[in-house]
């Protein structure tokens, strides 16, 4: 292990361990763990979408976990994942245990302290962002999570159900497929659409994510036959090919079919997975 493991990485691992402990407490308390897991994935997607906009697009702050030192932007995303999953787990803990509002204050002060610690250690950097903004945004996220969890347990149906599925797909597809394809160099989004490279990549990534997630949700939940589903999927392959032709998506040579298939079919699988996890939402919890 290099010196950066002990100066940088270990602190994010410790944050990750606290997240695991929090999740253990949550899953020990809930009666329906499948629904709880699906909800955690959904709210992580909500947090991820927000943080990616302010961190990657508006460059509010930067993480330095030194997990991917060859790419500072990807390294920062890795650090953000530790933060995202931690904050979501805490918000869900508040919702599941129905904690009083003074716990909001305790957790807000705790995260403010962690943020200041990371700043002092040099493993996290503010650009225009400040700690007081975290202290302002956290109670809002805690409140949203609390009410989203109540909806999940009592009246999750119709359009809201599809929103929950979509946000879950953001967590699963973006972090386990698109990001992995990017850091391995198999499939990346163009950095030349806009004047700023990272903003260009983030913009195309978000458009791509919206389109493929929404289309997959539609063909999965509308009940159309597999023949028609395959026609839509074939059109998705054509769309990927056109995106490659116009340099919106860049593939490693010889990897178009494999990478595109992984991306398309993984979204369908993750939609199926989330549907089955939320499929137990009508049982007593």
Buried (B, 14 or more C-beta within 10 A) or exposed (E): EEEBEEBBBBBBEEBBEBBEEBBEBBEEEBEBBBBBBBBBBBBBBBBBBEBBEBBBBBBBBBBBBBBBEEEEBBBBBBBBBBBBBBBBBBBBBBBBEEBEEEBBEEBBEEBBEBBEEBBEEEBBEEEEBEBEBBBEBBBEBBBBBBEBBEBBBEEBEEEEBBBBBBBBBBBBBBBEBBBEBBBEEBBBBBBEBBEEEBBBBBBBBBEBBEEBBEBBBEBBEEEEEEEEBEEEBEEBBEBBBEBBEEEBBBBBEEBBEBBBEBBBEBBBBBBEBBBEBBEEBEEEB
